[in-house]
Amino acid sequence: MPNRKILIIEDEQALAEVLQTKLSKEGYDMHIAYDGEDGYNKMVDIKPDLILLDIVMPKMNGYEVLEKMNETGIKIPVIVISNSGQPVEIEKTKKLGAVDHLIKTQFDPSEVITKINNYLNVGSADAGTVQASEAGAEKEGVKVMLVEDDRFLRDICSKKLNKEGFNVFEAIDGEQALANIDKIKPDIVLLDIILPAIDGFQVLQKIRENADKAIANTPVIMLSNLGQDDDIKKAISMGANNYLVKAHFTTEEIVEKIKKILEIE
């Protein structure tokens, strides 16, 4: 990694210094700012190849830094490091241009190194996207099929559900979802509406028309991008059990809805 520059904008000094030490050992030229204003000024001065950006900071928060980058036309990959990792936060940072998202309580420095190496040396981290994970397939417990093409949301939701004890299987498009639903027979499906090739409505229809009654009766929670009434009404009329609007729900709400539908204590 010859002289690739990384700027850490993070007000937690201990975390910033740990990341600086680890990434320096990988050969990166490291720079730190402890507030958003200083971080923005340093990115203008040193023009880093990648930025690690906290959300909650003094002077300028992470959202404001991203907004100012957009206003001034600064195009540098930004990986957000946040405390909560809620879908509403991820959706907002994604719209503002962040390329990835890490939760402070769930990552270790080696994960940060892997992501940075991917973005700076291999290309988009999407190249490493997990395809229909079968991890935990042999374990006892509730099987959740998560059908979502947005890597940010898929990763966060999957981590939360695994932490709660669910066995999570992933699919990134409608065709993959249908193939894995037939194979895995999940207890519940979390289904995005806007998907490549076959959209969520078509997937829902095929689930309900499945010749296997166990599959046809599988509970489905739709994930809506905009929360438009027409989409929600259409999903419910087609047999969806519930819906969530991406920009509003939290991972705790997903867990609660799954428990309520499956009558889990």
Secondary structure, 3 states (H helix, E strand, C coil): CCCCEEEEECCCHHHHHHHHHHHHHCCCEEEEECCHHHHHHHHHHHCCCEEEEECCCCCCCHHHHHHHHHHHCCCCCEEEEECCCCHHHHHHHHHCCCCEEEECCCCCHHHHHHHHHHHHHHCCHHHHCCCCCCCCCCCCCCEEEEECCCHHHHHHHHHHHHHCCCEEEEECCHHHHHHHHHHHCCCEEEEECCCCCCCHHHHHHHHHCCCCHHHHCCCEEEEECCCCHHHHHHHHHCCCCEEEECCCCCHHHHHHHHHHHHCCC
